[in-house]
């Protein structure tokens, strides 16, 4: 069975359509768990009468919502859907079949991007890959949570989402997974990502690379990386720290700049 974890926070206007995209899947062996991260907009009513489980919790961020869903899930596979995204009807069937045929523990798919209802073209840096893709995941997040299907047992190995990260928590998770497991990319656009709305989470944070730097430092300090992966991770950390440090200097924050400039040399594996 696939456990589908739908996370939401004050997104009632999206929730019903997102759930219908899951309910209309042509793969029937599934459960649907909605985790409401403290909504106050009557979101529960949008799920009323639908065949879904509904968990309301105090607001704690998207990682805490996903982690609650993982703990509640009964399926062998987990799939995530952010409430402002949509699935094509054959998504689960295509992914589970391909994963079982190839023996993969994680897969993700191509995407259609919409901003304010208009289609966007993906840039070269968003190119997607199959196999051992850890190095390709270092610059930025290329796996959308809404496109991923993951065997639940993988989380027993790598741990849950980092609840201390307000953003880039998916980047952090993919680094941990991709450093240990090969990934299957399915080059069919099986999800629709909708952006441009004013309350989009990534708009709330000025420098996203600060949070990617935290993830890079954390995985380097964990001591779990093989030598080749450690070297490319350290190179990426140096590059991001240099850029963020330069930005801090331009904003008149010399102490912050010094912190980022010195961080790569301070990393000591456990």
N, C-alpha and C positions, 0 to 999 in steps of 0.2 A: 504493500500500500504506500501511496504517496501522501504525506502530510503537507498541506498547503498552508503556509503561515502568512496571513495578510495583516500588515501593521498599519495603523492609522492614528492620527491625532488632529482633531478638528478639521476633518476633510469630508464631512458629510456629503458635499456636492459631488465627490468622486466615488464614494464607497459603493453605492449600488451598482454602478456600471462595472467597477473592478470585480465585484463578486460575481456578477453575471458572466464575465469573461472566464471565470473559473468554473462556474456551474455548467457552462455550455461546452466544456471540454469533452472530447470524444474518448477520453480515458476515464473509465468509471471507478477504478479502485483507488479511492481517495477520501481523505477527510479534510475539512476546511476549518481552520482555526483563525478567527479574527482576534487580534490583540489590540485593544483600544488603550492607547497610552495617556489616558486621563482626559478624553474629550469632554467639552462642555457645550457642544453645539447640537446635541441630540443625535449623534452619529448612530447610536444603537437602533433608532427607529428606521434608519435606512437599511438595516439588515433584518428588520422584522419580517417574519414569515418565510425566510430563506433557510435552507438546510445547511446551517453553519453553526459552529460553536462560537460563542462570544465571550471574551475575557476582558473585563475592564480593570485597569490598574491605575495607581497614582502615576502622574507624569514622571518619567525617568529617562526619556530619550529612546531613540530607535533601537539602540543595542539592547537595552533592557527589555523592550517589547519583543524583539526577535528571540532573545534568550528565554523569555517566558514561554513563547511558542514552541521552542525546541524542547523544553522540559515537558510540555504537555503532549507533544507529538507521539503518536503510536506507530507511525509508518517506518518502513525501512529506508525510504527516501524522503528528503525534505526539499520543498520548493518554497521560495519567498516571492511575495508580490507586494511592492510598495503601492499604496492606494491610488496614486496618481498615474500608475501604469496600467496597461491592459495586455491580456494574452490572446494570441490567436488560438482557435479552437483545437488544433492538433498539437499544441505545444508539448503537453505531458506525454502523449503517446509517442511522438517522434523522439523525444529525449530519452525516455526510459528504455525504449526499444534499442536505440543506438548504444546506450550505456551497457545494457546487458549483452548485446552482441559483441562489444569491444572490450568488456571487462573494466570499464572506467568507473571511478568512484565519484566523479564530478563532471558535469557538462554545462556549457552555456551556449547561447545562440546569438545570431545577428539580430539587429534591432531596426525599427523605424523610429526616427526622432521627429517629434513635433514641438514647435515653439509657438505659442499663441495660435495653435491650430494650423500652422504652416510647416511643411516638411523641410527639415534641414539635412544637408549632406554631411556625413561624417568626414573628419579630416584624416590625413595620413597617420597622425600620431594615435588615432583611435583604432588602428588596424588590429585585428584579432588573430589568435594563433591557437594551434593544438599542440599537445605534447607536454614537454617539460618547459613551461612558459614563465618560470620565475623571473628571469632577467627581463622579459618583455613587460612584466607587471611593475617593475621598479619606478619608471617615470611617473605613471599615473594609473588610475584604476581603469582597466579595460574590460572587466567583468561586471555587468550590471546585476545586482542582487535579484532583480525581477526575472532575469534570464536563467539563473542558476538552478540546477537540480543536483543535490548532494546526498550521498549515502550518510545516514545518521551516524554511523560508527566513526566517520571522520572527525566529528566534533568530540568524540571521546578521546581522540588522539591529539588534536590541536587546541582544544578548548573552545569556549564560547566567544561571542563578540565582546570586545573591550568596552565596558560601560563608562570608562573615563574619557573616551573620545566622543565629543559632540558631533563631529563630522569625520569623514575618511575612515570610519570604522570598517567599511567594506574593504578598502585598500589594505588595512591591517590584517583582516581575515584572509584575503587572497594571498598575501605574502606567506602567511603561516601554512596555508594549504598547498600552494604551488611550490614551496620549497621541499615538499615531501611527496607530492602526488602528481602524476600526469593528468592533463585536463583535455577533455574532448570539446572542440569547438564545432558547432553545427552552423554552417554558413547560410542558414535560412532565417529570414526575419520573422521570428515567432512571438516577439513582443513589440508593443508600441509604448515608447517613453514620451510622456507629455510634460513639457516644461514651460517656463515663462511666467508662471503665476507668482504673485508678489510674496507669498509666504513659503516659497521654495527654500528648503533648509540651507542649501549651499550659498544662498544670497546673504545669509546672516553672519558669515565669517570672512574676515578681510583677507587673510593669507592662508589658503588651504594647505600649502606646503609645510606650514608649521606643524600640522598634525601628521603629515606624512613623515616628517623628520622624526617625530616621536616614535612612530612605528618602526622606522629603519633602525633607530638607536636601540629600540627594545629587542628586535630580532637579532641584532648584532650582539647585544649583551647576553642573550639567552644561551649562546654557545652551541646552538643546534645546527648552524649552517656548515656545509662542507666548504673546503678552502676556496674553490672557484666561485661559489655563491657568495661567500664572505667578501671576497675581493671586489666583485661587481657591486655588492650592496654598499660597501664602504665608499666606493667611487661615486655612487649615486648620492649618498649622504653628504659627501664633500661638495658636490655640485649644488645640491639644494641649500645647504648651509651658506655657501658663498652668495647665492642669489638673495636669500632671506636676510643675510647680514648686510648686504649692500642696500637693500630696501630700508632696513632699520637705520642705517647711517643717514640716508636721504631724509628720513623723518625725524632726525635729531635724537636718536636713541642709541648712543654709543655703547652703553652697557649691554643692551640687547644684542647689538652687532658683535661685540666681543664674545658673548656667550656662544653665538652660532659659529663664529670663526674657530673657536677652540673646541667645540663639541666633538668633531670627528676624532681628534687625537686623545680625547678622554675616555673613549669607549674601551672597556675591558670586559671580555667574555667571562661569564660565571664559571 
